[in-house]
Amino acid sequence: MWNKYLLLLVCIALCIQGRPPTKVNKKGTVRSLKKKIGRYAKNYKQSYLLKEDGVLGNYKIDAYVHCDPDFEKEFKWNLYKNSHKSNDFSLRRCQLRRKFNKMYDDESFSVKKFFSDANIIYQQFVRKYSTYKLNVTLKKNHRIEIEKKKDLSNSIMNSLSSLVVTKKTQFTSDIPRWRLSFNYITGKKRLIIIDPKHLPGVNMRIFYVIVSYRRYYSRLFNTIGDIYIQFEGEFKKHKVGYFTMNPIKQKE
């Protein structure tokens, strides 16, 4: 970190010690700087003034998710952690995590039995969420309607042994919602859609985050947004993919 600051100071010093600009270059630099400040101020104002009523409507989401090995391990860790909640209060979280890390590459029968169930849940999740489409309707008071799809929890329940099923988590009481978030430094306003999901053994939230200040470019939203997943009880959000969001034209 300090190396970056030192490099920045060196660059500034070299610029100061360089040849002083001519009057023509100085005027051009000032003119260019004024234009940049003017554009930034205009964009900042339009972004700040964008209200929730300005984004209400029907939209189509095309989502693309890539789950890397780190996310897969985190997914299975949450399954393992939740499978111990009901009968193993003596194990602290850090102890349980160390035990899981040791088991993750183990080849014993009991470990394989748990991870066979975990693999079924994970593979079904990846199969459904690698590429998918959603129709969403943003309504007032942060309410949102999301197109219903087949319940993944029910579709794989019969394939699981009792290890995960009997200790599965309760259905989340969280509800889908949306909000606008403004960054006062960058001047960017983002639309954040939160879609809670339940699987046998794990609850999660899928976050769709996209810049929503592009009206002055004839687009309300940026071209591409980011997808994050947060497991219940965890603070970290895992970036897992991207999506596009376009308005659905009403049929006349």
C-alpha positions as CSV (number, residue, x, y, z in Angstrom):
1,M,0.0,0.0,0.0
2,W,2.8,2.4,1.0
3,N,4.7,1.6,-2.2
4,K,1.7,2.8,-4.2
5,Y,1.6,6.1,-2.4
6,L,5.4,6.5,-2.8
7,L,5.1,5.9,-6.5
8,L,2.3,8.5,-6.7
9,L,4.5,11.1,-4.9
10,V,7.4,10.4,-7.2
11,C,5.2,10.9,-10.3
12,I,3.9,14.2,-8.9
13,A,7.4,15.4,-8.2
14,L,8.6,14.5,-11.7
15,C,5.6,16.4,-13.1
16,I,6.4,19.5,-11.0
17,Q,10.1,19.4,-12.0
18,G,9.3,19.1,-15.7
19,R,9.2,21.8,-18.3
20,P,6.6,24.5,-17.4
21,P,3.7,24.5,-19.9
22,T,3.4,27.2,-22.6
23,K,0.5,29.7,-22.4
24,V,-1.2,27.8,-25.3
25,N,-0.9,24.5,-23.6
26,K,-2.0,26.0,-20.3
27,K,-5.2,27.5,-21.8
28,G,-5.9,24.2,-23.5
29,T,-5.5,22.3,-20.3
30,V,-7.7,24.7,-18.3
31,R,-10.4,24.5,-21.1
32,S,-10.3,20.7,-21.1
33,L,-10.5,20.6,-17.3
34,K,-13.5,22.8,-17.3
35,K,-15.3,20.5,-19.7
36,K,-14.5,17.5,-17.6
37,I,-15.8,19.2,-14.5
38,G,-18.9,20.4,-16.3
39,R,-19.7,16.8,-17.5
40,Y,-19.0,15.4,-14.1
41,A,-21.3,18.0,-12.4
42,K,-24.1,17.3,-14.9
43,N,-23.9,13.6,-14.6
44,Y,-23.6,13.9,-10.8
45,K,-26.8,16.0,-10.6
46,Q,-28.8,13.8,-13.0
47,S,-27.7,10.7,-11.0
48,Y,-28.5,12.3,-7.7
49,L,-32.0,13.5,-8.8
50,L,-33.0,10.1,-10.2
51,K,-35.9,9.0,-7.9
52,E,-37.4,5.6,-7.2
53,D,-40.4,6.4,-9.4
54,G,-38.0,6.8,-12.3
55,V,-37.1,3.1,-12.3
56,L,-40.5,1.5,-11.8
57,G,-41.6,-0.9,-14.5
58,N,-41.1,-4.3,-16.0
59,Y,-37.6,-5.6,-16.9
60,K,-36.0,-8.7,-18.4
61,I,-32.8,-10.0,-16.8
62,D,-30.3,-12.2,-18.6
63,A,-27.9,-13.6,-16.0
64,Y,-24.7,-15.5,-16.4
65,V,-23.1,-17.2,-13.3
66,H,-19.6,-18.8,-13.0
67,C,-18.9,-20.6,-9.8
68,D,-15.2,-21.0,-9.2
69,P,-13.6,-23.6,-6.8
70,D,-13.5,-21.1,-3.9
71,F,-17.2,-20.5,-4.2
72,E,-17.9,-24.2,-4.4
73,K,-16.0,-24.8,-1.1
74,E,-17.8,-21.9,0.6
75,F,-21.1,-23.3,-0.6
76,K,-20.3,-26.7,0.9
77,W,-18.9,-25.2,4.1
78,N,-22.3,-23.5,4.7
79,L,-24.1,-26.9,4.1
80,Y,-21.7,-28.5,6.6
81,K,-22.0,-25.7,9.2
82,N,-25.8,-25.7,9.0
83,S,-25.9,-29.5,9.4
84,H,-24.4,-29.1,12.8
85,K,-26.6,-26.3,14.2
86,S,-29.3,-28.6,15.7
87,N,-27.1,-30.9,17.8
88,D,-23.6,-29.7,18.2
89,F,-23.6,-26.4,20.0
90,S,-20.2,-27.2,21.7
91,L,-18.3,-26.8,18.5
92,R,-17.3,-23.2,18.0
93,R,-17.3,-21.7,14.5
94,C,-13.5,-21.6,14.1
95,Q,-13.2,-25.2,15.3
96,L,-15.9,-26.4,12.9
97,R,-14.2,-24.5,10.1
98,R,-10.9,-26.2,10.8
99,K,-12.6,-29.6,10.9
100,F,-14.3,-28.9,7.6
101,N,-11.1,-27.8,5.9
102,K,-9.5,-31.0,7.1
103,M,-12.4,-33.1,5.8
104,Y,-12.7,-31.4,2.4
105,D,-10.0,-33.5,0.8
106,D,-10.5,-36.6,2.9
107,E,-11.5,-39.9,1.3
108,S,-13.1,-41.7,4.2
109,F,-16.6,-43.2,3.8
110,S,-18.4,-41.0,6.3
111,V,-17.0,-37.9,4.7
112,K,-17.9,-39.1,1.2
113,K,-21.4,-39.7,2.3
114,F,-21.9,-36.1,3.4
115,F,-20.2,-34.6,0.4
116,S,-22.2,-36.8,-2.0
117,D,-25.3,-35.0,-0.7
118,A,-23.5,-31.7,-0.9
119,N,-22.4,-32.4,-4.4
120,I,-26.0,-33.1,-5.5
121,I,-27.2,-29.8,-4.0
122,Y,-24.3,-27.8,-5.5
123,Q,-24.5,-29.4,-9.0
124,Q,-28.2,-28.8,-9.1
125,F,-27.6,-25.2,-8.1
126,V,-25.0,-24.7,-10.8
127,R,-27.1,-26.4,-13.4
128,K,-30.1,-24.1,-12.8
129,Y,-28.2,-20.8,-12.3
130,S,-25.3,-21.0,-14.8
131,T,-27.5,-19.2,-17.4
132,Y,-31.0,-18.0,-16.7
133,K,-33.6,-15.4,-17.5
134,L,-35.9,-13.5,-15.2
135,N,-38.8,-11.1,-15.7
136,V,-39.0,-8.6,-12.8
137,T,-41.4,-5.8,-11.9
138,L,-40.2,-3.0,-9.8
139,K,-43.0,-1.5,-7.7
140,K,-43.4,1.3,-5.2
141,N,-42.3,0.9,-1.6
142,H,-39.4,-1.3,-2.7
143,R,-41.7,-4.2,-3.6
144,I,-40.8,-6.4,-6.5
145,E,-42.4,-9.3,-8.4
146,I,-40.0,-11.9,-9.7
147,E,-41.0,-14.5,-12.2
148,K,-41.7,-17.8,-10.5
149,K,-39.5,-20.8,-11.5
150,K,-39.6,-24.4,-10.5
151,D,-38.6,-24.8,-6.8
152,L,-35.1,-26.2,-6.8
153,S,-35.5,-27.4,-3.2
154,N,-38.4,-29.8,-4.0
155,S,-36.8,-31.0,-7.2
156,I,-33.8,-32.6,-5.5
157,M,-35.2,-33.5,-2.1
158,N,-35.9,-37.1,-3.0
159,S,-32.3,-37.6,-4.2
160,L,-30.7,-36.8,-0.8
161,S,-29.9,-39.0,2.1
162,S,-31.0,-38.2,5.6
163,L,-27.7,-36.5,6.6
164,V,-28.6,-33.2,5.0
165,V,-32.4,-33.5,4.7
166,T,-33.1,-34.1,8.4
167,K,-31.0,-31.1,9.3
168,K,-32.1,-28.8,6.6
169,T,-32.5,-25.1,7.3
170,Q,-35.9,-23.5,7.7
171,F,-37.3,-21.6,4.8
172,T,-36.1,-18.1,4.9
173,S,-38.6,-15.4,6.0
174,D,-36.7,-12.9,3.8
175,I,-38.7,-11.4,0.9
176,P,-37.5,-10.1,-2.5
177,R,-37.0,-6.3,-2.5
178,W,-35.1,-3.5,-4.3
179,R,-33.5,-0.2,-3.5
180,L,-31.4,2.6,-5.0
181,S,-28.0,3.4,-3.5
182,F,-26.1,6.6,-4.2
183,N,-22.3,7.0,-3.9
184,Y,-21.6,10.7,-3.0
185,I,-18.0,10.4,-4.0
186,T,-18.3,8.8,-7.5
187,G,-21.7,10.3,-8.2
188,K,-23.1,6.9,-9.3
189,K,-26.5,5.6,-8.3
190,R,-27.0,1.8,-8.3
191,L,-30.1,-0.3,-8.4
192,I,-29.8,-3.3,-6.0
193,I,-32.3,-6.2,-6.3
194,I,-32.2,-8.7,-3.5
195,D,-33.7,-12.2,-4.2
196,P,-33.6,-14.7,-1.3
197,K,-33.3,-18.4,-2.1
198,H,-33.7,-21.6,-0.1
199,L,-32.0,-24.9,-0.8
200,P,-31.9,-28.0,1.4
201,G,-29.4,-27.1,4.0
202,V,-28.6,-23.5,3.0
203,N,-30.3,-20.1,2.6
204,M,-28.8,-17.4,0.5
205,R,-29.4,-14.0,-1.1
206,I,-28.7,-13.2,-4.7
207,F,-27.9,-9.6,-5.3
208,Y,-28.2,-7.9,-8.7
209,V,-26.3,-4.6,-8.7
210,I,-26.3,-2.3,-11.7
211,V,-25.5,1.4,-12.3
212,S,-28.7,3.3,-12.9
213,Y,-27.7,6.8,-13.8
214,R,-27.4,6.4,-17.6
215,R,-30.6,8.3,-18.7
216,Y,-28.5,11.0,-20.2
217,Y,-27.0,8.3,-22.5
218,S,-30.5,7.3,-23.6
219,R,-30.2,4.3,-21.3
220,L,-31.6,4.1,-17.8
221,F,-29.2,1.3,-16.8
222,N,-25.6,0.5,-17.5
223,T,-24.9,-2.2,-20.1
224,I,-23.8,-4.9,-17.6
225,G,-24.4,-5.4,-13.9
226,D,-22.8,-7.7,-11.3
227,I,-24.3,-10.7,-9.5
228,Y,-23.3,-11.4,-5.8
229,I,-24.3,-14.2,-3.5
230,Q,-24.4,-13.9,0.3
231,F,-25.0,-16.9,2.5
232,E,-27.3,-16.6,5.5
233,G,-25.4,-15.6,8.6
234,E,-22.4,-14.4,6.5
235,F,-21.2,-10.8,5.8
236,K,-19.2,-11.5,2.7
237,K,-20.8,-11.2,-0.7
238,H,-19.3,-13.5,-3.4
239,K,-19.1,-12.0,-6.9
240,V,-20.3,-14.9,-9.1
241,G,-21.4,-13.4,-12.4
242,Y,-22.9,-10.6,-14.4
243,F,-26.3,-9.7,-16.0
244,T,-28.0,-7.4,-18.4
245,M,-31.3,-5.6,-17.7
246,N,-33.6,-4.2,-20.3
247,P,-37.1,-2.8,-20.1
248,I,-40.0,-5.0,-21.4
249,K,-42.0,-3.2,-24.0
250,Q,-45.7,-3.3,-23.4
251,K,-47.8,-4.8,-26.1
252,E,-50.1,-2.3,-27.8
